[in-house]
Amino acid sequence: INILKRYVLQKHADLTTIDEFWKEVIQQLLDSNRTGTARSYITTLSVISKIIDCNSKFSQVSYKDLIIIETTLLKRGVSINGIAVYMRTFRAICNRAILYNVASHDWYPFRKYKIKKEKTTPRTISINEMQLYFNYKTQPADKLYKSWCIGKLIFMLRGINLTDLLLLKKSN
């Protein structure tokens, strides 16, 4: 009965657009309290929907569309690694669409498309600069005092993400 119920209630693949499916996935992420991933998916949908028509079916997206997305983002000055983030997110949506039978496995445009990446230049400071930062004399009344403390804490917590740090509660 459950299988029949799911079959009857499930939208047919030809009726679901990329935008509809993507928003459903975002809602699932929000419902499961995965807000960071949801934010990434929201941003990527916003960026990609300005380049290709996301109100179309998955089957209408081709390898050529992936190249158009990449080229458009490069023209806008987005870095190779920035483009890679968008493309990995789009690929994850496409993979999920296949798993949910919203798209056909035969259609998959990422089979031929390779997501490029660049080696990131390390952004490190010298030991001397670190000592100057930690030995800096400031008072709680200074307007930069709180920022200075947060900077020290980020370092001491081995580079914790600033958003994660700011979302901590006393109970954490």
N, C-alpha and C positions, 0 to 999 in steps of 0.2 A: 504494500500500500504506500509506504514512504517513497519508494522508487517511482511509482506512478504519479504521486503527488508532486515530487520534484520535477518530473518530466513535464507535467501539465503547467506548473507554475513558472518554470524556467522560460525566460525569453528566448526566442529563436535567434541564432547567431546573426541572421540577416536583419534583425530588427534592432539590434544594439549598436549604438555608435561608440566611437572611441571615447568621446567626452562623457557619455552616460556611464560607461563601464569604469572609466578612470575615477569619476566622482564616487561611484559605489565603493571602489577600492579605498579611496581616501576616507570615506565614512567608516568602513570596516577598521581601518587603522586607528581612527579617532576613537571608535567604540572600544577597541582593545588597548587604549591608552598609549599608543605608539605615536605620540604627537610629533616627535622629531622627524620620523619617516614621513608622516602625513604632510608636514610643512614642506619637505623636499618634493613630494609628489605634487603638491599644490603649485609650487614655484615652477616645476618642470612643465606641468600642464599649461600654465599661463604663458610660458616662453614658447613652447612648441605650437600651441594653438594659434599664435600670431604668425606662424610660418606655414603650417599646413592646416587643412580643414579637418578639425577633430570631430565635426558633426557628420563625418562619413563613417563607413564601415571599415573594420580592420582590413578586410580583403582589398580595399582600394589603396592602401598604403604599400608602396613598393620600395625597392632598393634605391631607386632614383629619388624618392622623397627623403630618404635618410641622407643622401648626398646633398640635397637642397637644404635640409636643416643644418647640416654641418657647414656648408658654404655660407649660408646666411649668418650663422653665429660667428664665423671667422670674420666676415665683413664688418660685423658689429664690434669686433675687437675682443670677443670672448676668447679666453685662453684655451689651448688644446685640452688641458685637464678639466677646465670648466665645462667644455663641450662633452667630455667623457662622462661627467656626472649626469648631465641631461640625458645622454644616450643610454647610459646604464639604467637609468630610471625608466625611460621609454621601453627599453628591452624587457625590464621586469614586468611592466604592464602588459606587454605583448605575450610574454611567457604565461602570465596569469590568465590572460584571455584564452589562451590555448587550453590551459588546465581546466578552465570553467566551461569549455566548449562554446565559447563566444567567437572564437576564430579557429580556422583550420590549421593544422600543423603543416600542411603543404604550402600555405601562404607565407610563412615566416620569412620576413625580409632580412633579419639579422644573420641568417645562415651565411650570406656572402659578405656582409658588412663587418669590417673590423674596427672596433673602437680604439682610437689612437690615444696614446698617453705620452707625456714628456716627463723627464726626470726633473723633480723639483729642486731648485737651488736651496741648499740649507740656509736658514736665516738665523744664524747663531751670533752671539756676542762673546767677546773675549772674557777671560776670567777677571781681568782688571776692571772691565766695564761692569761685570756682575758684582764685584766687591764694592765699587763706587755706588751702585744702586742699593745694595744691602746696608752700607754704612751711611747712607744719606740721612742727615739729621732733619727731622721734621716734627711738627707738633700736631696733636689732634685738632687744633683750631685751624690749621692750614687747609685750604680748599682742595688740595691734591692729596691730603693724608689718606683718605679712604681708598683712592685709586692706587696709591703706593702700597698700601696693605694688601689689596687684592692682587697686585702684581707679584708681591712676595709669596702670597698664598698659592697662586697658580704655579709658580716655580716649585714650591715645596710639595705640592700635590702632583708633581711630575707632569705638568702641562695639562691639567684638567681643562675641559672645554668651559669657556666663560659662561655660556648659557646654563650648562649643567650646574656650575658653581652657584650662580645667582638663583637657581630654582631650589636650592637646598633649603630645608626647614630645620629648625632646632632639633626636631625628632630624628633627623638624619645623622 
